[in-house]
Every structure is written in structure tokens, then in C-alpha cells.
Amino acid sequence: MKHHILLLSVAPIALLAAPAQAQTVAPATKAQTTDPNAPVEAQTAVGIEQDLSEVPNRSPVQASTTGLEDDQADPRDIVVTGYRASLGSAQAIKRNSDAILDAIVAQDIGKLPDNTAAESLARVTGIQVSRYSDEVTQVLVRGLPDVATTFNGRDIFTAEGRRVALQDFPAGALAGLEVYKSGTADLLEPGLAGLINVRSRRPFDFEKGLTVAGGVRGTYNDQTKKFDPLGNLQISQRADTAIGEIGWLINAAYTQAQYRNAVRWGENNSAKPSDGVTVLPSSVGRNFEIPTAIGVYNDSGKRWRPAVNASVQWRPAHNLELYYDFLYQSYRGEIANDWLRVPLLDSNPTLSNIVLRPGQSAQVDSLTKTGGFRPEAYRSTVKGYTDTYQVAGGAKWDIGRAHLSTDLAYTTSQYGSDEWSFDTAFAKSPTADVRFFVNDGISFDLPGFDATNPANYIWRGYFEATYRVKGKGWQWRTDLDLETDVSLFPRLQFGFRWTDRDASLRRGNRYASTEPLAIGLADTPTGDLALTQNAFRGDQGFTSWLMPTREGIAGNAARLRQFSFEALQRLVAGNPDNTGYRDALNRFATPEVQLDPLQAFLADEQTYSFYGQAKYEFYLGSVRFDGLIGTRIVNTVGSYRGVSSVEFNGVRRSEPRSTRANYVDVLPNVSLRIRPDDKLQIRFGITKTRTKPEFGQLNPAINITQNTAAVVPGAVEDTRFGPGLRGRPDAYGSGGNPGLQPLTSTNYDMSVEYYFSPTASVTAAVFYRDLNGFISNYTNRVIDPVYGLLEISRPENAGAGRIKGIEVGGQTFFDFLPGLWSGFGIQANMTYLDGKQRYPANLFVSTGGTTQPPFVAIPNLSKWTYNIALFYEKGDVSTRLSFNNRDAFLNGNFFTADGIYQGEGTTRIQRLDFGFNYNITKEITIAFDVANLLAKPFNNYRQYGEGLVYPRDVRDEGRYYGVGVRFRF
């Protein structure tokens, strides 16, 4: 059977370039289809053979403008299942793409290797990920976080951001992922790191008739001790009608997780004991430093993500296609985070039983702290949501040698959260036994403290906040692909793209500080009290303390507001001159938190893009050479508006601020591919990429707020800053930076790829990135003539930088082994990265630097990352055991006034996952899996001197067991 190709106009979903002549198969093979009752090995061979032989040679956007001929087949019409099929198809995409990329292909309808798109990316060569709340929250490509994201080739974003939250894509909705590590002129402008395209299925991906597929699954988290459902259902139909061929598809997916991560932490500032602190035994001296506070944090909640995507395709003639696509993705979250802080140096405590680290007079191994400032705690309850919609329509039209496509899309996305936080303090300061190095973390106990007695706690305050961000945008692109008679340049491409983006932020908050009233915890209207759940796997002494339930806070907000209002009335009556209390009382006079117009931010931005690109090709003897030469020109026009404000002595002054931008980026690309034979190919590429600052980072407003916190007797100084800047700040400032410049990179790539078979390959790549302008948030202190000691935090461009690296990967099944042994396979990859950037010059000078700023490590970049996956697939059984390693990396950089480097870092991260599948029938598969089998704790550390570090935090993360069933009819 032959099938038509359907490739949506801007979707880079068929990246397969034409194979070398030796790869061409006979026409009889082209017409072959799979027998659904045949062994998986036979199905895989047919599907991948068609992947390699039947897809025309084209770059990603050429795929949107070619391929309407009746005599070509879409390899995705061949629905094969299993690891062999997915690995083989991913290899085919990589092998035949004009760009340097890696891919993941679903091993079955609705079955990526993991729960979300973001989790699956962790296994790709050159990818590093960061996790929080038991899910991937950041994806880095070759050490860089600035990745553009597309859905079926279209730009997509979450709320006010420039890119989408990849964790919002349930795996059940996807057909595959492509990671572009080098750009081409016809691609949407890649970020500094590249581009990630998320690909869903369309109705013309399947054979004619009705297709129903899906699955249900349940997971169990060993920390929360709770079960969660997941599932997806896809229905698609394709048929010939009187008005042409028509297909429709709808897919619905749902994921849910209840998580609870236990964290034991030390504060990100350390200090020596002040003169008022008693040190025992005195023989240890006073030269040591310890964290200023220690504590426990429990990150917990429930999140669920419904998603729907739909597509309609119509081919009224053999050379014309029309389509409509719809996407809805969402996030819902109910969070209850618990935080406890035990100060170690405030208010002149006694430090006894001090044991120094062996050979270190400046570092403590353990101590006992008595007296001093009391511990404090909170339970923060949050309800959050995200809703993202994208609708799109377009057409493809073949006119002889000209292939024209156009695509228009509209996206709207919003995120909102409401927070209700209940704050407590201990009635007095208990004794604390502290050990600073227990399995890479800080551990402490509070001997003699009865955590179950409400009389040991007082109410410290109540906080409410509302946060709303939105984004919307139009995008329209038209692409023209021309086949020529010039053998050297067989294909030319031209196109333009227009976008119009809006982003906005609104927020408000209020806080009632009630500790002076000494109201007991049992006297608050929160209902039942209970100990916080202990989710630690060991190593921590004090794990739980008394708190209201989540429902007693978030579900009881109206009573807590009234209770806070009455408490503030008492405080105002007793402190009539305190403007802070009066302002708080006014804020609690309304039932809901008022959105503060002075904290609003608005952005409007348009881009106008034009590109031209030529595909060249020639032979020297039997060696084939081909590649792309192109340029993309992008004009960005934007306006960004905010309101600066200063609040001092209860009086707030404001001033609207705005800024405009109008600049042009010229992004050239040149690539060369050499194919000595049908198995070996060598690639070279030079490209230029750039990433714009986030909209919020361009906010021209700055906000300065007086420090109204109570003065703590004997508070320690912050030695990160210079003399005269180490005391208690008089005010805090924060804001954006309209002077930020786009991050730019000139990229040099070379790769060697050798393909043994449709499922076996070895590849290696080297690359170099010449960077400028990394953006990070930095904290600085200055003496202001009006506001005194001002601590201000804002984003800054770092100086020049560079990243160089090596990637090596390979995969194979051991088909040469006899019998059952031939079902084994392996996939492995390794990435080495080395990156440096200059520290921002203005910050280096402000902390006393007098020379050119030093080169420092790029945050979040690990030198070594590797993945190893062992497979077994034979008959109806398939299993996978996969191991992921990411070496240590820095979280941030800071140089003190004394020239001492202080950085926070994360130690090595390792994960082991297991999956098992069994086909009961050819239509039904049962599955079992375990994620994070090792459950190794996540460890951060903080350097405070040359060769001196303290643990920053240790996080116990969940181990998830899953069982499910998939079906396809």
C-alpha cells in the first residue's frame, strides 16, 4: 500500500534527507508494508527501511513545502512498536537531517520513554537537566539554558515567557522530540543553545480508516505514600470523500503527581562568632565560620496536567492541502511547603562542645548552641494554574517546481497563583545539637523540645499574595521552496515570518506581622494542628513540628484575614506612630488581595524575519558533498513599561518608566556534509545564534522598600561585601534592566557519524561556542545619600565567554548473537563541556576589584554527563534499564570584597530507571516501571573561602513505581 505524505507547513516533522545512492532500495521494497502479526524485528526492519529510503531530501522547512506527490509514502503510516522501532526512527532522523540534531521517537502511540517531554530529554546526547519538585524544570543544551521551543514547528510559550514549560507536555500527547544543535536559516530563530521541537501526531500519519489508541497508568510515590492516575486516549480517522481526502484526530492526556521532597539546609551566608557569642571550649579559638542558620524544608504538593490536541487535514487535490490544528495544555497545583529556620549566631548565643574539622581551624564539624534568637517556621499554601491555547491553520500548494506553504497561528497563555502563608515562631530558643557534615548535609536535633505541645509555639504572622502573568501572540509565516535545473544548487528557499507578542504581569501581597502580641498557636482560628510529615530517608534528627493543615490555612483564608485584621488593629492602637502597622491594616481592610498597579509590567514586541537559503550538492569521484548556505535577518521592535516606586516611612512615591528597542540581527549559517560511502558522513557547520532577554528582565522599573524588619540584637555581618557595606541594610531594591543586550553566540560544529545498520551507529561531535552577554541576577550593595545602605538585586549581562565540548554516542542491538541473546541492545552517550565567562565588570568593581574581572565557571554547566541504557526486546517482551549521570556544577558566582570566590554548587546527580513491557495481544500491552530507583539525595554546597565549603542543602526526592496498560486498535 502506498500512502500520501502529509507534512504540516512549518512543522519539522520529517527531517530525513535523501540517502546516498547506495542506500536506495528497489521499488518493490517501497511498496512493502508490515504485517501486524509479524515479529517486532520484522516490523521494525520495514518501518526503518522506509524511513531511510522513501522520505525526500529536505531541510526542516522544506518538509513543509514538499512531498504532495501520490507516489511517496510517509514512514509514520507504518506504526511499529518497541525500542527497536523508536531507536531506529530517531537514528534515521538524525542521519538524514540537514541540521545537526538528536531525536526521541515514541516507541508506541502515546508512549515516550518518560512521563513528560522534559524528562525524556535528559537521555539525549548533550542535554543536561535540573529537577525540582520531582520533575524536570530546566533543560540545557550543551550547557546553555537559552533554548527556543516550538510545537510542530510553531513558536510556543508559557505565560509571559519566551519559551514553553516543557514539563507541561504529557508524554501521551507526543510522537517525538527533536533537539536542533545547529540552526538553519529556515528554522525559527534558535536560542543561544538551539531549538527543541515537540511533535504530535496528525491524522494523515496513520493508514486510512479508524485508529483508537491510548493507555492508563498508576504511579506510587514512596515519600508521599500516595497513588496517582495518568492516561491518554487518541482517536483518529482518515478517509476518501467526494471532496477529497479528509482526516481528523483528537488526543486527550492527563498526568498527576503528589510529591514531597525533604530538605535539610544551611543558610547561604556564613560568619565568625561576634564578640558577644560565648565559645566553648575557648581552645578552639574564634577563627572559624559557620552558617548563620540551619533548617528543614519540605517541598510538597499535588499537580495535575490535562491536555488536548486536535487536528483536521483536507486534501482537495493532489497538489493542495489545508489543515487546522488546536492545542490546549494546562497545569493545576496545590502546594503546601514547610520551612523551619534555626539561627546559630543571632542574639549572642553560647556555642559549646565545638569540634573543629581535622586540620581546619576555620571550619566546624559539630557544636551545641544554647540561647540566642528563637527558631521560626512557616507553612506556605499555594494554588496555581496555567492555561495555554494555540490554534493554527495553513495550506500547502505545489505549482510545478515551486512549493508554497503558509501558516497562521495564535497563542494565548496565562499563569496565576494565590498564596496563603501561616508563620510561627518558637516561644523560646531550645538547645540545638548540630552536625555539619552528615552524608554531605547538615543534620541537627533539638533535645528536650516537645514538638507536639502547642504552648511551645506562637503566631508570627500571616501572608497573602496574588500573582498573574499573561502572554499572547500572533505568528504568520510563508515559505517558498524552488527546485532548479542547476545541479550545484538543486534547491532554493525563501521565506518571511511576522510575530506580534504581548506580555504582562500583575501582582499584589499583604502581610500581618503579629509576633509582638505573643498569640499562642492554639489560639488561632486554624482548626486542627498536626506534626508536619517526615519525608526524610534518614540522617536528620529534628524532622517535624506543629502546624495547621493545608485546609486550615488555604481553606480557612477568610477567618485568618479577619483574625489578622483584628490583630493589626491592636498593634496600631498600641503603636500609633508605626507606619508599617498602619499600612498593613489598610491592606487587610479588603476581602481580597489588591493587585498593585505599581508592580505591573507590560511589554509589546514585534519581529519581522526574512531568510534565503540554498541547498548545494556535488560529487568528487564517488564522494558526495552537500550542505546549506543561508542567512536569516530579524528586525525586533519592542516597548517595555513599568512603574518605579520608593516606599519609606509609610509613604510611597511612584514614577512610570518606559523604554523602546529597535535592532536587527543577522544570523548566517553555512554547513557541509561529506559522504564517502553509504555508512559514513562527516559534518561541518558555522552558525550565529542569539537569545533575547526575558520580558520581565527588560522591565525598566526599580522598586526600593525600607527595611522594616525587627532589629535583631547581635546580628552577624554579611562579609560578602566590603567594609561599610556589611551591616543591616536600610532598604532593599529590585527590578529589571532595560539596558540588557541579547545574548549572542558564534558556533562552530563538526561531527562524524557511522551507521552500521538501521538501528546501530557510532557518532562523535566537537563544538565551540564564542559567547557574549550571559544574563544572571546579581546582588550588590551601595551607600545611597537618601536611603542609606541599599541592597539591590537585578539582572546583568556578563562579559565574553566560551564553551567547548565533545559528544560521543552509540547504539546497537546484538542481532549477531544466537537465539534469545539477540534481543539485547545498548545505547550510550557521553558529553564533555568546558565553559567560562567573565564576571560582570560593574559588580567586580563595586566589591573592591581593581583589575579586569576574572573568568569564572558558567552556572549550571557540568563537565561530564553520560547515559547508559540496556535493552531487551524479543517477541512480546521488552525491558529497559537506563542510568543517567550528571557531574557537579555551579549554581552561581560571587566575589567578596576581599577577593574570595564564593560560589554555590551542586554535587553529582545520578538516576537509575527501569521499564518492562509485555504484549498480551498485538493490541494490548501491560507495563511496569520504576523511576529514580537509586533515590540518591540531591546535594548543594557553598564555598566561603579557599578550599572551604559547607553543605547548602540535601534533598531527598521521590522514588516512583508505575503500572499500566496500553491499547491500540
N, C-alpha and C positions, 0 to 999 in steps of 0.2 A: 504494500500500500504506500502511496505517496501522499505527503501532506504539504500544505502550503506553509510558508514561513510567515510568522507574524512577529514583528519586532516593533514595539511601540516607539514613537518618533524620537523621543530623547532618552530612551532607556538603553543603557549599555548592557543589554542582557544577552547579546550574542557577540562575544568578543573574539570569536575564533577567526584567525586569519587563515588564508589558503595555505595548505601544507605544501611542502616541496613536491616536485613532480613524482619523486619516488614514493610519496605517500598515497598517491591517487589509487583508488580501488576500482574494480570493474563495475560497470553499470548494474550488473546483476546483483552485486552486493548492496548497491544503493537502494534497491527496492526491497531489501530484506527487512522484515520486522520480527519482533520477538514473539516467541510462544510463551504465554504467561504461565504455562505449566512446566516450562523448561527449567533446568537448574539455574541458580543465580549466576554462575560463572558464564553460562551461555548467553543469558540476557545481557549481562554486563558487556561481553565482547561485542555484541551487536550494537548496543547503545553507544559505546565509546567509539567504535569504528565509524559510526555515522557522525558523531561529534567531530572526528578528525577529518572526514572526507567530504561532508556534504555542506558545511557552512561556508559561504563565500568569504574571500579575503576582505576584511574590512576593519576599520578602526571603530572605536565605541560609538561615535555618532553616525558613521557610515552605516552602522547597523540600523539606524532609524530611517534611512533613506534608500535602502536597497533591499532586494530579496522578495519581491512580489511575484516572481515567476512561478508558474504552476509546477515546474519540474524539479523543484527543490524541496527538501524535507527539513522540518525543524527537529533537531535531536531531542527536544523536550517532549515531542509526541511519543517517544519511546520511554515509557515510565518504568524504569528498573529500580530495584531497591537494594539497599545494603551498602556496606562500607566500600566494596569494590567499585560500585557504580558512582558513589559520591566522590571518592578519591580520583577515579578516572576522569570524570567530568571536570572536576576542579583542575586537574593537570592539563586537560585539553584547553580549557580557557586560558590558563597561564601560558601554555606553549604557543598558542596562536594569536595572542593579543598583540596589537601594535605597541601598547604601553607595557611598562614593567609593572606587574601586579601579582597578587596572590588571591586565591578564591576559596570559598567554602560552598559546597553544594549540599542541599538536604539529601539525606540518604533515603528518604521516602517522603511522600506528601505529608507536609506538616511535621517533619522530623529533622530539624537541625540537631547537631550533637548536644546542645545545651538548652536551657530554659529560655534564654533571651539572645538577641543578636550580639549584645555586648559580651556575654560570656563566651560565645563561640569564637570571637575574635582573639581571645587570649592564646589560642593554639596556632595562630598564623605566624609564619616567619617574620621577624622584625617588629612584632607587636608586643607592647607591654601594657598591662592594665593595672589600675588601682581599684580596690574594693572598699566599700563601706556599707554598713547595714546588710551584710551578707549578699551584696550584689556588686557587679562592676559599675563604677560610676565615672571612670575616666579611661579613655583609650589613647595610647600614644603610638604613633607610627615612627619607627626609627628614632625614638627618644623624644619626639615632639608631640605636643598635645593639640596643635593647631590644625585640625583635620576638618576639611569640608565634608558635609554629609548630603547624600541625595537618596531619594526613594524612587526607584525605577527611572533614574536619570534626572529627576527634578530636584531642585533645591528644596529642602525641608528643614524646619527649625522648631524649637520648643520655646514658647512664650517670647520673651524679649531677646533671646539669644540668637546667635548667628548659625548655630548648628543644632541638630536634634539630640535628644537624650536617647541614645541607642538602647538603653535598658527598657525603653517603652515599647520596643518591638518584640512581641512574643514570638518565640521560635515557630510556633504553629502556624503563623501567618506568612512564613517566608519560604522562598525557593532557594535562596542563596545570598552570599555576600561577596563583593569584590573590593579589594583594597588596592587602589592605584598608588604606586610609589613614585611614579613619574607622570608628568602631565603631557597632554597633547592639546593643540590649540582648540580642538572642537569640544573638549571637556568643559563643563562648568569650572570656573576658576578654582583650582585646587588650593587648599590651605597650604601653610608652610610645610606641613608634614605629608600632604597628599589628599586623597579623597576616598571615602568609603561609600560605596553604593549598596543599598539594601534592595533586594529584588524579590518581588512577589510573583505569583503565578497569574496567568491570564487564560481565558477560555480556549484560545487557539493553541495553547501549549499541550492540549490533550486531543486524543482521537475524537472523531465525530460520535455523537451520542451523549448519554448522561454519565457523569462521573460523580460519585459521592465518596468522600474520604474524611477521615478525622481520627480523633483519639480522645481518651480520658485518662487522667493520671492523678495519683495522690502522692504527696510527699509528707515526710515526718521529720521534724527538726529535733535533734537530741537536746538542745538547750531549752527551747520553749515547751517541749513535750506535747506539741500540738500537730494536728494533721491539716493539710491544705489541698484543695482541689485545683486541677488545671485541665484544660481541654481545648479542642478546636474542632470545627465542622466546616467542610468545604463542599459546595455543590456547584457543579459546572455542567453546561450543556453547549454543544456545538452542532449546527445542522445547516443543510442547504435549504433555502426557501425561494419563493418566487421572486424576491427582490435581492437575492444574493445570499452569500454565506453569513450567518449570524451566530455569535457565541455570547454567552453570559456566564458570569462566575460571581459567587459570593462566598466569603470566608469569614467566620467569626471565631475569635480566640479569647481565652480567659486564663490568666495566671493569678496566683495568690501565694503570699508567703507571710508567715508570722515568725518574727526573729527576735532574738535577744542576745546581744553581744556584751560580755562582761569585760570591763577595762579597769586596770589598776594603773594609776598615773602619778607622775611627778611634775611639778609646775615648770614652765619653760623659762624660769629665772632662778638663778642660784646666787647665794651671797654668803659672806663670812658673818659670824655672830657679831652683833654690835656690842658696845661696851656694857650695856645693861643686861646682857644674856649671861647667865651663870653656866660655866663649862666645867664638867667633872668627868674624869679626873683632870686636874689642871695640867698634868704632864703631857696631855695630847696637844697642848698649845691652842692657839686661836687662828691658825693659818688656813684651816680647812674651809671649804664651801659645801653647802648642802642646798637642795631645792628649797625654795621658800615655803612650799606647801606640797602636800601629797593628798591622794584621794582615790575615790572609786567612782566609776561612771558606768551606767547601764544603758546601752542604746537599744531600744526595743520598740516594737510596733507591729502593725499589720498593714500590708499594702496589697492592693489588687489592681489588675490592669485589664479591662475589657478592650477589645479591638475588633474592628470590622473593616474589611476592604472588599470592594466590588469592582467589576469591570464588564463593559459591554463592547463588543467588537463587531464591525459590519464591513463586509467586503462586497460592495455592489457590482464591482467589475474586477477583472484580473489585475488591473494596474492601479486600483484605488482602494484605500482602506480608511475608515473613520472609526474613532473609538472615544469612549468616555471612561474615566477612572474615578473612584471615590475611595478615600481613606479616612477612618476615624480611629484614633488611638487615645487612650486616657490612662490616668493614674489616679488612684484614690489611696489615701494613707491616714491611719490613726496611730499616733505616736505617743509614747509615754517614756520620756527619758529621765533617769535618776542620776543625780550628781551630788557628791559629798566632798567637801574640802576640809582638810585638817592643816591649819597653819603651823609651821615649825619654828619661825623666828620672830613673829609679831608679838608685841606687848611683853617683851623681856621674859621669856620662859627660862626654865632650867633644863639644860641638856646634860644628861648623865649617862653612865655606862657606855661612854663613847669608845668605839673600836675603830681605829683607822684601817684603811686598806693596806695590805702588806706593801711596804716600800713607798707609800704615798702619804705624805704629811698633809696634802691638800684635799684628801678625799676620805669620806667616812663610810664604813661598812655597815655599822648598826649603832643605834643610840636609843635612849629613852627620853621622851620630852614630857615635862610636867608644867602646869601653869600656862601662862601666855594666853593668846587670843583663842576664843572658843571656835569649834568647828561649825560649819554651816552647810545647808543642803537645799536642794530644790527638786521638785518633780514637774517637768515641763510636758504638758499635753498639747498636741498639735493635731489639727485636722487639715489635710491638704488635698488638692486636686489639680489635675492637668486635663485639659480637653484640647485636642488638636484635630483639625479637619483640613483635608486637601481634596479639591475637586479639580479635574483636568479634562480637557478634550483636545483632539487634534486629528490630523489627517496625514496620509502619505500618498504620493502621486508619482507614478513613473511615466515619463514622457520621453520615450526613446532612450537616449543615453543620459538624460537628466533625471535625477531622483530628488524630489522635493518633499520636505516634511515641515509641518508647523505644529506647535503645541502651546496651548494657553492654560495656565493653572492659577488657582487662587488658594492661599493657605491662611488659616487663622488659628491661633493658638493662645491659650491663656493658662496661667498658673496662679493659684491662690492658696493662702494658708491662714489659719486663725490659731492663735496660741493662747493657752491659759496656764500660767505657771504659779505654783504654790511654793513659797520659800519658807524654810525653817532654820532655826539655829539651836545648838545645844544650850541648855540652861547654864552649864558651866563647862570648863575645859577639862576633859578627862585625861588621864595618863595615856600616852601613846608609845608603844614599843615598835620601832621602825627598823626594818632591814632593807637596805637599798639595792642589794644585788641577789635576788632570789629568782633563778631561772630567767635572767635577763629583764627582770622587772622589780618594782618596789612593792614590798609587802609590809603591812602593819596590822597591829591589833590594838584594841582599847580595853585593857584588862580592868575588870571591875565596873565597866559601864553596862547598865541594863538597857539594852536597845528596845525592849518591849514595853518599857514604862513611859507613858505619855508625859509624866511630870518632868522627864529629862529633856523635853523639847519646848521651845517657844515659837510662836508665829513671827516670822521675819518680814513677810511682805507678800504681795500679790501682783502679778504682771499679766497684762493682756496686750496682744499685738495683732494687727491685720496687715496682710501683705498681698498685693495684687500686681501682677505683671502681664502684659499682653503684647502680642505681635501679630501683624497681618501683612500680607504682601501678594502682589501680582507678579507673575513672570510669564514672558512670552518669548519664544524663540522660533526662528525659521532657519532651516539648513538646506543647502543645495549641494548635491554630490554629482560631479560630472565625470563620465567615462570619456577618455580621449583616445586618439589614434597615435599618440606619441608614446613609443614603447618605454622611454625613460621615465615619463610621468604619466602612468596609466590612469590616475585618478586625481581630481582636484576637488577641494572642498571650500565652501564659503558659508558664512552664516552671521547672524546677529542675534543678540539677546537683550531684552529690556526687563528691568525689575523695578518695583516700587515697594519699599519696605517702610513700615511704621513700627515703633516700639515705644512702650510707655510703662511707667512704674508709679504706683501709688501705695502709700503705707501710712500707718499710724500706730501709736502704742501709748500705754499709760502704766504707771507703777505706783503702788502704795507701799511705802516703807514704814513698817509698823513695829519694828523691834523695840523702840523705847517704851511701848505700852506693856511689854512683857506678858502678852496674852498666851496662855498655855495652849498647847496643841489640841488638847481635848475640849477646849472652849470654843473652837472654830466650828462653823456650820458645814463640815465636810463629810459627816456621816462616819461610817466605819473606818478604822485605821488598821493597817496591816504592815508587816515587815516587807520590804522590797525583796523581790525574788533573787535568790542566789543562783547565778548562771555560771559561776566560776568552775573550772575543772580542777581547781586546787591552787596552792601557792599563796592564797590570800587569807589572812586571819579574819579581819572585820569585813563582812560581806553585805550585811542587811541592816536597815534602820527603819524606823516607823514613819509611815507616810499615808495620806489619804489615797484611796483607789483612784484610777483614772476617771471613773464615772463620778467620784466625789468631787472632782475638780472640773473637768470639761463638761460633765453633765449637770453641774451644780453652779454654773458660772453666774447666774442671776443672783443667787443668795450671796456668793462670795463678793460680787460687785457691791451689793448693798452693805455687807459687813465691812468691806474696805472703806466705803464712803463714810460710814459712821465712825470708823477708827480714825480716819483723816480729820473728821470734824473735831474729835477730841484733841488731836495733835495740833490743829490750828488754834483751838481755844487755849491750849497751854503754851503755844509758841507763836503768838500773833505776828511777830516780825520775820518769821521764816517763810521766805517767798517760795521755796521748794514745796513745802507742805500745801501752801495755798494753790499753787499751780496744779499739783496732783489732785487736790479736791475738785478743782474746776473740771479736770479731765474725767473724773469719775461721776460727774453730775449727769451724764447722758447714759442711756441704757447700752449703747454700742460704742465701740472704739471709733473715734472720728478720724477719717483719713486726713492727714496733714498736707495741705497744699504746698507747704514749704519743703516737703520731702519728695515732691513729684518730679518726674523726669520724662521728657518727650524727645523722640528722635524721628526724623524723616530722612530717607535716603533713597536715591535713585542711581541705577547704574545703566550704562549704555556700552554694550560689548560688541566687538566686531572681530572676526577672525578669517584668516585664509591659510590653507594648508595643502601641501602637495604630497602625494604618495609617489615615491620613486622606486625603481626596480631595474636591475640589470644583472647580467651573468659575466663572470670571468672564468672561462672554461666551464666546468660543471658546478662552480660555486655560485650560489645565489646571494645577491645583496639587495636589501630593500630597507626602507625606512620612511620617516616623515620629516618634512621641513615646514614649519608654520610659525605664526605669530598671532597672539590674541591681544587686543587693545581694549582696555577697560577704563571708562570715564566714570568716576564716582562723584556725585553731588549730594551733600548732606547738610542738614541743620540739626543742632542739638541744643536743648533748652532745659534749664533747671533753675532753682531758686537757692541762692546762698543765704544762710541765716547765722546769726550770732545770738546766743542766749546767755545773759549774765545778770545776776541779781534779780531773777524773775522777769526780766524784760527781754523780749525777743525782737530783733530787727532783721529785716529781710530785704533782699535785692534780687530781682530777676536777672539771670545771666543766660547768654546765648552765644553760640559760635557757629560758623559755617565752614564747610570744606568743599573743595573742588580740585581734584587731582586726577592724573592719568597714569595708569600702569601699562607698561609694555612688557608682555610675557612671551618671549620667544621659546621655541622648542626645536631641537634637532636630534634625530635618532638614527641609528644604523644597526641593522641586523645582518649577520653573516651566517649562511647555512652551508657549511661544507658538504653535508650529506643529510639524509632524512632523519637523523637522530640528534645531531649536534647543532646548536645555534649559539652565537655569541652576540651580545647586545652592547651598544654604547649609547649614552644619552646625555644631553646637556639641556637643562630647562631652568626657567626662572619662575619662582612662585612667591606669593605674598599672602599675608593674613591681616585683615583689618582688626583693629581693637574692637572689643565688645562694645555694644551701645552704651551700657552703663559706665564703662571705663572712660567714655568721652564726655560724661556729664560735666559741664563747666562749673557746677556749683560746688561750694565748700561749706561745711557746717561746723561751727565751733560751739561747744557746750561747756559751761562751767562745771568743774568737778565738785559735785555736792555730796559726795560720799563722806561718811563719817571719818574723821581723822583717827587713825589707829596709833596708839602710843608705841613708840619704839619701832615703827615700821622700817623695814630694811630699804637701803638704796638700790636703785637699778644701775648696776655697774656697766651695762652695755653702752651707756652714754658718757660723755666727757664730764670733767669737773664743772659743777654748777648746773648740770642737767640731770642729776641722778635722783633728785628728791621727788616728792609728791607733786604730780602735775597740777597746775591751777586750772587747766582746761584741756579738752580733747577735741581734735579736729579730724574730719574725714571728708572725702569727696573723690570726684573723678579727676581727670586730667585731659583737658581739651587739646593739649599740646602733644599728645601721644602720636607717634608715627606708625604706619603699618609695618609689620614685621616682614622682612624680605629675605630671600634665600636664593643663591645661585647653586644649582645642584648638578653634580657630576656622577654618573652611574655607569657601571659595567657589570655584565653578568655572563656566566657560562652555564648552559643548560644541556643536559644529555638525557635523552629519553630512550630507555631500553625497550619499553613496551607501553601499551595504553595505560597501565597502572603503575609503572616503575620509572623512576627518574632520579637524577642527582643534579642539583643546581648549586651555584655559588655566585655571590654578588659582592662587589665592593662599591662604596659610595662615599661621597664627600659633600658636606653642606657648608657653604660660606654664608653665615647668618649675620643679621644685624637687627637689633631692636627688640629683643625679648622683653615681654611685659610681665612684671610681677608687682605685688603690693609690698611696699616697704614702709617701715615706721621710723620717724625722725623726731627729734626734739629741738626746739628753738626757744630763745627768750624773746617774747613779744613785748614791745613797750606798753601795750594796753592790757593784754591778757595774761602776762606773766609767763610762767613755764608752760609751753604749749607742746603737747604730743600729738603729732599729726600722721595719719596713715593715708596713702594714696598710691595709685599705680604709677610706675615709672618705666621708661624704656631703659634697658641695659645697653651696654655697648656692643661692639662686634663680638662674634662668636663663631664657633665651628663645631661640626660633628662629623666624625669619620667612623666608618664601621664596615663590618664583614658579616654576611649572611651565608649560611650553608644549610641545605636541606636535602632530604631524600625520602623516597618511599618505595616499597615493593611488597608484593605477595610472593611467597615461596612456592610458586607453582611447580618448580622442578622437583620438589620433594614428593615422595610416594604417598598415596592414599590420603588418610585424614591429615597428614602433616602439611599437605599442600594448601590447607586453609589458613595457615598462619601468615601474618603480614606485619610490617613495621612501618611507621612514619616517624621521622625525627627531624628537628631543625635546631639551629643554634645561631644566635646573634651576638656580635661583639660591638659595643658602642664606646666611643671616647668623645666627650664633649666639654667645651669650656666657653665661658662668656665673660666679658669684662663687667666688674661690679659698677653700678651706676656712679658716675663721677661726682654728682652733687651730694650724694649720700656719703661717699667716702670722705669728701672734704668736710662735711658737717660733723663727722665724728673724729676729726683731727688729722685726716690723711693729707699729706703734703706732696705725694708723688702721683704718678699715673696710677689709676685704680688697678688692682691685680686681676688676673684671670681667676675665676672661680668655677667650680663644677656647676653644670646646668641642673637645676632642680628636677627631680623625678626621673632622671636618666640612670638606668642600671647598665653597668659594663657588660654583664653577661646575662643572657636569657636563653633557656633551651626547653624544648618539649620533646617527649618521647611517648609514642603511643604504640601499644602492641594490640594486634587484631587477630581474631579468629573468625572465619566465615566459611562455612561448609554446609551445603544443604539448607536446612531450615534454622540453623543455629548461627548466631553472630555475637561476638563479645568484643569489648574494647576496654583496655586498661591504659589510662593516659596520665602522664606525670608532667607537671609544669614547674619550672624553676625560674625565679627572677632574683638576681643578686641585689645587694644593698644599694641604696640610692639616697640622695639628699632631698629633704623637703624644702629647705630654704637656706639662705645665706645671710650672715650679719657680721660686720667687723666692728669691734668695740673701739672706744676712743684710745685704748692702749694698743691698738693694732692686733688684738687677739681675735682669731677667727672663731665665731660661734655659729655653728650650723646644726640644724635638726635633720636627722636621717632615719631611714627605715632599714632594718636588717633583712637578710634573705627571706624570701617568701616561697614556700613550696606547697603544692597541692597535688593530690592523687585522686582521680575519679575512675569509676568503674561502671560499665554498662553491659547489659545482657539482653538479647532479643531472641525470641523463638516464634517461628511461623507455625501457628496451629493449622491453618489452611493458607492457601495463596492469598486469601482476602483478609485474614486476621493475624495479628502479631501481638504477643504479650511481651512486656519489657520490665526489667528491673534495673535500678541504677543507684549508685551512692556517690554523692558529691562531697568533696573535702574529707576523704577518708582519713587522712593523717591528722586533721584538726590541729595543725601546728599553730601556736599563737602568733599573732601579728605583733611585731616589736618596733617601737620607735626609740630613739636615743637623742640626747642633746649634748653637744660638745661645749664646754665652758672654759677650756684652757688647752694649752698644748698637750695633746695626748690624754686629756681628762674628759671623761664623759659620765653622765648619769642616765639611767633609763628614763625615757619620757613617758611611754605608756606601753602596756602589754594588753592585747585584746584577744579574748577567747571567742572564736567565731563558730557558727553552727555547722554541724555535720547533717547532711540531708539524705534520707532514704526515700526512694521513689519506686512506685509500681504502677503499671498502666497497661492499656490495650489500645492498639491502633487498628483501623479497618480501612479498606479501600474496595469499592465496588464499581 
